[in-house]
Amino acid sequence: MPSFRLKTKLVIGITFMVVVIVAVLQAFYLTQIVHQRIRETFNDTQNVAWHIFALGRNALDVDLSNTRVDLSDPAQVMAADKELLQTDTALAALLESVSANEPAIVDAVITDNSEQVVVSSNQAAIGKPAPERDDFASVNDGGIRKQLDVLYGPPRFYNVRLPFTLRDGSRFGELRVGVSTTLLKYELRDRMRRALISSGLAILICLLISAALSTVALRPLKAISRRLDLISSGQAEPAESAGRRDEYGVVSTKIERLGRQMRDVKEVFSALKENLDQMMANLQDGVMLFTSDFRAVLVSASAERFVGKPRAEMLGCHATEIFTMDSPLGRAVLNAFQTREPVLGEEIEAEQGRRWQLSLDFIEEHGERIGALLTLRDTESVHRIEDEIELSRRLAAIGRLTSGVAHEVKNPINAIVVHLEVLRQKLKQVDPDTGRHMDVIGSEIQRLDRVVQTLVDFTRPVELRLAEIDLRKLVDEVVMLASPAAEQHQVNVEREVAPDALPVRVDTDLVKQAVLNIVINGVQAMPEGGALAISSRREGDNALIAVRDSGPGIPPEIRDKIFNLYFTTKKGGSGIGLAMAYRVVQLHHGSMEFTSVAGQGATFFLRFPLVETTTNGEQFRVPSEDSLSKA
């Protein structure tokens, strides 16, 4: 559809409105003319008919008793009347002049009861049957639609009829005056031509006036357009409409205010864009932002490494221009755009065996998608960073545990030093107490040996015997092992098992001992009895074991110490159970945490990675003990 200028649209609109108004008025005017002319023709024709009727009655106003006509013979009387009508000169003259006086009248006749023409304006029709025609009164009394149809349809003839009676009131026949629609149409042609000419002149004048008015009305828009161009280019121009209170002045003031706001926003946007460019340049992940029609409006520098194209060639381009179906990355992205389904962390194999992670999120606002965010990651780099973070966490845990061991080693060493000094003094002379001091030294050395051995065992690399099991089965075994201790402490053990299997690859004995340590701690935290809940379920890519007791909870001041080696609040406790459980979970690349509310108990959460199957049928690799020992 062609686009028109505002001025052209305004002129066309005004002209169209005037054309409609003129057309409606002209149609009303023409219908009134037609209706009026048909009524005038009917009235004039009826007047002519009455005039003929009057002359015909005068022609018959003769005393036939003085003639040889037998008044008792109707046939002779009828023949005499016909002769009187045919020989009346005044009636003949009137019949000959009816067409001249009224252009629409074509003929006039008087018929007898047998519809034979007695007198006529056309002498050749006398003695012949009168032609059958419709009554013109039906046209005169009909609506405008019928009148127009009669007038502009095919040529037709109508009669205006009057009953013709004799002097005694008996019916002689009928008086008929013929009317032609063709003659009426010719008569109205001049009036309609003048009406159409006046309508055309009115439309032409309207065109000229609307063009002039639109030029005057749209003149301020040129000034406004010029000012908007200056504002969009960053230039400022003093308002030309200062002090004006009309519509132009109001709009100009608002434009000036809008220009100032746009300049301020442009400055803020420039600063934000610089910061964003710096952030995007430092990102290791490839990030691309697309509009609702899938055109790239934001591309990070790292995206060039994944796509293989410069940023300048990708900005503003459609997704089909950036990616192709020839590469795994292109197929994954284009298929996601085509199906409009988000992609969450899908791994694809790129060139040279490299594996990339693809995420595509569609941005929505009020239920309508307004764009899409594409994120590309190097999977190997992500795994390497995760391993480094995990290593840091394990080293930090070992550091916390080692600090506890060092504290425990310090006291025995101090005791040994003191007693050795005493022993040296005692050995200078024979003394019965020498044996006792030697016993003390031996016991302290044994205690130091146990502490050091425990530290060595805790930090020594463990040879994991990994096997794939259903974690639910392991939980069942732990519950069975802990049941005697729970019954002894009057603790009710509640178990909640996940509906689906939880396949994990772990050292069954170590994990069982770790979970059992947590359960026994929970039972021992409720000396007066209570409830202990053990549940297992799937949580994302992990299998989760939750152990919840209803004891007094863990005081806030010791929550940061409970995983330290040898830290314990129980009389006779070793302080090794929680530390060992924490280490076992770390060795399996899992996590362990807890929550506690004073007076309501504590809940420990142990997470282990689930064994998942990749698209090529292989399982995710669980870190070997060699890598852990190197760490």
ZATI-440763 format. One line per 10 residues: number of its first residue (from 1); their letters; for each residue x, y, z of C-alpha. Coordinates in pm, whole numbers. Layout:
NUM = a = X/Y/Z  ...
// end
This chain:
1 = mpsfrlktkl = 0/0/0  155/333/-106  249/576/171  136/939/136  257/1256/296  52/1402/577  -51/1693/356  -172/1457/83  -364/1251/338  -524/1566/477
11 = vigitfmvvv = -629/1689/132  -763/1346/37  -952/1319/364  -1117/1661/336  -1199/1604/-32  -1347/1263/40  -1562/1410/314  -1685/1685/82  -1748/1436/-200  -1960/1224/32
21 = ivavlqafyl = -2157/1527/150  -2205/1658/-204  -2301/1314/-331  -2559/1271/-56  -2704/1617/-116  -2706/1573/-494  -2873/1235/-464  -3138/1387/-239  -3177/1679/-479  -3210/1453/-784
31 = tqivhqrire = -3463/1225/-617  -3669/1526/-523  -3652/1655/-881  -3764/1318/-1019  -4043/1287/-767  -4158/1642/-828  -4146/1609/-1206  -4344/1283/-1207  -4605/1444/-982  -4621/1752/-1209
41 = tfndtqnvaw = -4655/1530/-1517  -4932/1331/-1351  -5118/1646/-1247  -5077/1812/-1588  -5187/1497/-1769  -5487/1464/-1540  -5580/1827/-1610  -5560/1760/-1984  -5781/1454/-1934  -6043/1658/-1749
51 = hifalgrnal = -6033/1923/-2020  -6092/1662/-2288  -6367/1514/-2072  -6539/1852/-2051  -6528/1913/-2426  -6648/1559/-2494  -6948/1610/-2263  -7025/1939/-2440  -7012/1762/-2777  -7272/1513/-2651
61 = dvdlsntrvd = -7496/1787/-2509  -7733/1775/-2811  -8109/1705/-2809  -8152/1386/-3012  -8530/1393/-2987  -8554/1621/-3292  -8347/1382/-3497  -8431/1058/-3664  -8251/861/-3394  -8470/615/-3214
71 = lsdpaqvmaa = -8398/696/-2849  -8536/360/-2746  -8266/184/-2948  -7935/189/-2754  -7738/100/-3063  -7868/403/-3253  -7804/627/-2954  -7448/497/-2924  -7384/547/-3292  -7520/903/-3270
81 = dkellqtdta = -7296/980/-2972  -6989/848/-3152  -7071/1063/-3450  -7115/1370/-3230  -6773/1309/-3070  -6601/1248/-3402  -6750/1555/-3570  -6689/1799/-3283  -6425/2041/-3408  -6333/2179/-3065
91 = laallesvsa = -6266/1831/-2933  -6061/1743/-3240  -5854/2059/-3207  -5783/1987/-2840  -5677/1629/-2911  -5435/1748/-3179  -5275/2002/-2942  -5225/1784/-2630  -4873/1671/-2731  -4768/2027/-2804
101 = nepaivdavi = -4883/2158/-2466  -4728/1872/-2259  -4407/1709/-2402  -4452/1389/-2198  -4799/1320/-2347  -4788/1096/-2654  -5161/1057/-2730  -5518/1092/-2597  -5815/868/-2683  -6177/810/-2587
111 = tdnseqvvvs = -6288/447/-2605  -6629/284/-2586  -6718/3/-2349  -6567/-250/-2591  -6234/-57/-2568  -6255/48/-2933  -6108/392/-3002  -6385/644/-3082  -6178/961/-3105  -5800/998/-3081
121 = snqaaigkpa = -5523/1248/-3129  -5398/996/-3387  -5661/960/-3659  -5518/622/-3765  -5609/469/-3429  -5986/542/-3462  -6192/225/-3477  -5909/8/-3349  -5864/-148/-3005  -5694/81/-2755
131 = perddfasvn = -5334/-30/-2654  -5297/-187/-2309  -5088/28/-2074  -5030/44/-1698  -5189/317/-1493  -4956/614/-1437  -5117/665/-1096  -4920/363/-964  -4595/543/-1057  -4708/870/-906
141 = dggirkqldv = -4812/702/-579  -4510/467/-568  -4179/529/-386  -3871/699/-521  -3707/367/-596  -3990/266/-828  -3994/610/-988  -3621/592/-1061  -3655/240/-1191  -3939/346/-1423
151 = lygpprfynv = -3759/661/-1531  -3417/509/-1596  -3529/163/-1698  -3629/60/-2050  -3872/300/-2233  -4236/240/-2127  -4581/398/-2181  -4845/465/-1915  -5205/596/-1921  -5384/848/-1706
161 = rlpftlrdgs = -5747/720/-1708  -6086/877/-1649  -6426/706/-1689  -6625/876/-1972  -7000/889/-1894  -7306/1004/-2095  -7553/1277/-2006  -7772/1036/-1817  -7475/913/-1611  -7437/584/-1793
171 = rfgelrvgvs = -7084/472/-1882  -6985/536/-2244  -6627/419/-2219  -6296/552/-2089  -6075/854/-2152  -5704/767/-2171  -5408/1006/-2196  -5073/832/-2276  -4742/932/-2107  -4391/827/-2227
181 = ttllkyelrd = -4100/779/-1976  -3852/851/-2254  -3985/1199/-2294  -3964/1253/-1916  -3601/1136/-1915  -3509/1380/-2191  -3681/1657/-2005  -3482/1584/-1681  -3149/1545/-1858  -3067/1915/-1859
191 = rmrralissg = -3149/1954/-1489  -2929/1659/-1396  -2642/1786/-1613  -2652/2121/-1435  -2658/1944/-1096  -2353/1731/-1186  -2160/2030/-1312  -2230/2221/-991  -2118/1917/-787  -1792/1890/-980
201 = lailicllis = -1723/2261/-931  -1790/2225/-558  -1546/1933/-532  -1279/2120/-729  -1316/2428/-509  -1295/2203/-204  -969/2054/-332  -814/2396/-370  -936/2515/-30  -821/2196/148
211 = aalstvalrp = -476/2219/-13  -442/2578/103  -568/2499/452  -340/2197/488  -39/2404/384  -119/2662/651  -206/2403/915  106/2191/859  351/2478/840  439/2451/1215
221 = lkaisrrldl = 522/2083/1166  816/2177/944  960/2390/1221  900/2110/1472  1065/1858/1239  1368/2083/1200  1403/2114/1577  1369/1740/1625  1647/1684/1371  1871/1921/1567
231 = issgqaepae = 1787/1745/1895  1854/1399/1749  2192/1519/1623  2281/1647/1970  2258/2019/1887  2058/2271/2084  1850/2553/1938  1675/2835/2123  1299/2801/2121  1141/3013/1849
241 = sagrrdeygv = 805/3000/2024  907/3165/2350  606/3342/2495  357/3180/2257  57/3022/2427  -99/2849/2130  -68/2480/2047  261/2533/1864  411/2706/2165  302/2426/2399
251 = vstkierlgr = 443/2154/2172  770/2344/2124  814/2379/2498  760/2006/2547  1005/1930/2265  1266/2149/2430  1217/1970/2761  1232/1634/2585  1554/1737/2414  1720/1815/2747
261 = qmrdvkevfs = 1608/1478/2884  1738/1299/2576  2078/1468/2609  2096/1365/2975  1992/1010/2893  2243/997/2609  2525/1093/2844  2418/828/3097  2381/573/2819  2728/651/2686
271 = alkenldqmm = 2879/596/3030  2686/272/3077  2787/154/2732  3154/212/2807  3127/18/3132  2933/-259/2961  3190/-283/2683  3466/-319/2941  3271/-591/3123  3194/-775/2801
281 = anlqdgvmlf = 3559/-758/2695  3667/-927/3020  3405/-1202/3010  3536/-1551/2943  3190/-1671/2839  3048/-1583/2501  2736/-1371/2549  2495/-1261/2274  2173/-1066/2321  1902/-1087/2054
291 = tsdfravlvs = 1589/-878/1993  1239/-1020/1947  1308/-1068/1574  1632/-1253/1658  1882/-984/1561  2202/-952/1763  2228/-622/1951  2499/-718/2203  2801/-944/2142  3086/-1005/2386
301 = asaerfvgkp = 3446/-1027/2273  3467/-1394/2375  3179/-1480/2141  3419/-1438/1847  3615/-1741/1972  3304/-1961/1970  3133/-1837/1651  3445/-1763/1450  3330/-1423/1328  3425/-1067/1427
311 = raemlgchat = 3180/-879/1648  3128/-612/1383  2998/-874/1138  2753/-1016/1394  2600/-697/1538  2263/-619/1380  2253/-947/1188  1980/-1209/1208  2053/-1539/1377  2035/-1718/1041
321 = eiftmdsplg = 2309/-1486/912  2538/-1557/1208  2490/-1934/1248  2460/-2209/989  2329/-2564/1002  2672/-2697/902  2815/-2678/1257  2683/-2842/1577  2668/-2500/1747  2472/-2347/1460
331 = ravlnafqtr = 2227/-2636/1447  2162/-2621/1822  2106/-2242/1821  1890/-2230/1508  1676/-2525/1620  1618/-2352/1955  1516/-2030/1780  1287/-2222/1545  1110/-2417/1822  1127/-2118/2062
341 = epvlgeeiea = 1221/-2356/2343  1492/-2252/2593  1814/-2452/2620  1968/-2505/2964  2331/-2615/2979  2334/-2836/2669  2680/-2969/2588  2788/-2985/2226  3109/-3116/2071  3285/-2855/1864
351 = eqgrrwqlsl = 3581/-2878/1631  3897/-3060/1745  3705/-3249/2013  3637/-2946/2233  3315/-2946/2433  3108/-2633/2478  2811/-2564/2699  2516/-2383/2539  2240/-2195/2722  1962/-1999/2549
361 = dfieehgeri = 1704/-1813/2756  1407/-1624/2609  1338/-1292/2779  970/-1225/2847  773/-922/2963  401/-947/3048  391/-1289/2883  540/-1161/2555  887/-1258/2439  1099/-948/2378
371 = galltlrdte = 1439/-1107/2319  1680/-1392/2385  2011/-1431/2571  2269/-1680/2439  2555/-1793/2666  2847/-2007/2543  3100/-2167/2779  3407/-2382/2740  3314/-2696/2938  3675/-2792/3005
381 = svhriedeie = 3749/-2450/3151  3439/-2473/3368  3540/-2816/3500  3892/-2694/3565  3765/-2397/3764  3526/-2618/3956  3810/-2857/4042  4023/-2567/4163  3739/-2436/4380  3676/-2781/4520
391 = lsrrlaaigr = 4045/-2822/4592  4048/-2491/4776  3750/-2599/4982  3916/-2927/5074  4244/-2757/5162  4056/-2511/5381  3879/-2799/5555  4209/-2981/5609  4361/-2661/5746  4078/-2628/5999
401 = ltsgvahevk = 4119/-2990/6103  4497/-2962/6128  4469/-2663/6362  4275/-2880/6608  4535/-3157/6589  4819/-2912/6650  4643/-2787/6961  4607/-3141/7093  4971/-3228/7018  5103/-2922/7203
411 = npinaivvhl = 4990/-3032/7551  5146/-3383/7542  5471/-3238/7415  5479/-2984/7696  5411/-3259/7949  5692/-3472/7803  5937/-3182/7822  5853/-3109/8186  5875/-3471/8297  6196/-3527/8104
421 = evlrqklkqv = 6352/-3238/8289  6234/-3385/8618  6365/-3725/8510  6708/-3585/8441  6722/-3445/8790  6596/-3771/8946  6843/-3984/8756  7132/-3811/8934  7042/-4003/9250  6851/-4320/9323
431 = dpdtgrhmdv = 6491/-4236/9394  6181/-4461/9415  5976/-4204/9222  6181/-4256/8911  5963/-4541/8794  5650/-4331/8830  5789/-4053/8617  5893/-4303/8357  5535/-4434/8346  5402/-4083/8295
441 = igseiqrldr = 5642/-4025/8011  5540/-4353/7850  5167/-4281/7872  5209/-3932/7732  5421/-4062/7451  5152/-4319/7374  4884/-4049/7372  5096/-3833/7144  5142/-4132/6919  4767/-4184/6896
451 = vvqtlvdftr = 4709/-3818/6812  4980/-3812/6549  4857/-4141/6405  4506/-4005/6381  4637/-3696/6200  4834/-3913/5963  4536/-4135/5895  4312/-3835/5838  4544/-3662/5592  4672/-3977/5421
461 = pvelrlaeid = 4522/-4041/5071  4237/-4290/5097  4204/-4563/4840  3838/-4539/4739  3661/-4856/4638  3401/-4699/4410  3088/-4885/4311  2755/-4777/4167  2470/-4822/4418  2122/-4691/4486
471 = lrklvdevvm = 2160/-4442/4770  1820/-4545/4904  1957/-4891/4981  2248/-4740/5171  2007/-4532/5381  1809/-4846/5465  2126/-5017/5587  2219/-4717/5802  1873/-4717/5959  1909/-5086/6041
481 = laspaaeqhq = 2251/-5030/6199  2133/-4732/6405  1809/-4890/6527  1956/-5056/6844  2112/-4730/6962  1791/-4540/6881  1579/-4787/7079  1818/-4761/7372  1772/-4382/7378  1396/-4411/7312
491 = vnverevapd = 1431/-4236/6975  1173/-4304/6703  1343/-4324/6360  1128/-4204/6067  1235/-4281/5714  1126/-4110/5391  1248/-4273/5070  1254/-4113/4723  1012/-4272/4471  1283/-4304/4202
501 = alpvrvdtdl = 1626/-4463/4217  1922/-4246/4326  2224/-4397/4144  2560/-4279/4285  2917/-4401/4246  3075/-4404/4593  3279/-4608/4841  2992/-4779/5017  3171/-4846/5345  3304/-4492/5385
511 = vkqavlnivi = 2973/-4326/5296  2780/-4565/5519  3013/-4485/5811  2982/-4110/5743  2600/-4118/5739  2599/-4345/6045  2816/-4093/6234  2560/-3820/6162  2270/-4044/6269  2442/-4154/6593
521 = ngvqampegg = 2523/-3791/6678  2154/-3708/6627  2044/-3996/6851  2293/-3898/7123  2167/-3536/7103  1830/-3660/7240  1906/-3833/7574  1543/-3799/7682  1415/-3953/7358  1255/-3792/7056
531 = alaissrreg = 1221/-3833/6679  1489/-3869/6413  1389/-3831/6045  1605/-3962/5759  1500/-3876/5404  1653/-3925/5060  1552/-3749/4741  1675/-3606/4413  1785/-3242/4410  1886/-3131/4063
541 = dnaliavrds = 2197/-3330/3964  2258/-3448/4321  2124/-3711/4556  2036/-3560/4894  2032/-3728/5236  1874/-3521/5514  1907/-3623/5882  1686/-3422/6118  1671/-3462/6498  1444/-3298/6755
551 = gpgippeird = 1716/-3226/7010  1822/-2893/7162  2002/-2783/6848  2356/-2657/6796  2446/-2336/6988  2542/-2048/6756  2881/-1997/6922  3009/-2343/6824  2857/-2386/6479  3178/-2281/6308
561 = kifnlyfttk = 3377/-2546/6499  3172/-2865/6475  3365/-2999/6174  3705/-2937/6337  3897/-3247/6427  3878/-3338/6800  3616/-3074/6870  3334/-3220/7078  3080/-3114/7339  2995/-3467/7453
571 = kggsgiglam = 3152/-3620/7760  3382/-3894/7640  3347/-3786/7275  3642/-3813/7037  3561/-3521/6806  3640/-3731/6500  3295/-3840/6373  3177/-3517/6208  3525/-3434/6077  3553/-3777/5922
581 = ayrvvqlhhg = 3204/-3753/5769  3290/-3413/5625  3608/-3554/5467  3428/-3854/5319  3168/-3630/5152  3446/-3406/5014  3631/-3708/4874  3320/-3794/4670  3288/-3441/4530  2981/-3382/4741
591 = smeftsvagq = 2884/-3120/4995  2775/-3120/5355  2596/-2849/5549  2351/-2811/5834  2080/-2588/5977  1984/-2557/6341  1715/-2381/6544  1758/-2353/6920  1521/-2591/7097  1399/-2750/6773
601 = gatfflrfpl = 1694/-2964/6669  1938/-2968/6378  1925/-3095/6022  2233/-3219/5830  2231/-3230/5449  2468/-3460/5258  2479/-3427/4879  2641/-3672/4637  2659/-3634/4255  2418/-3859/4071
611 = vetttngeqf = 2549/-4094/3804  2407/-3960/3480  2441/-4101/3130  2561/-3877/2847  2426/-3880/2490  2704/-4116/2374  2621/-4372/2645  2919/-4289/2873  2888/-4192/3237  3020/-3877/3396
621 = rvpsedslsk = 3367/-3938/3537  3409/-3948/3916  3752/-3810/4021  4004/-4082/4096  4202/-4109/4419  4521/-4023/4233  4391/-3677/4154  4280/-3634/4514  4615/-3748/4651  4794/-3502/4426
631 = a = 4568/-3231/4561
// end
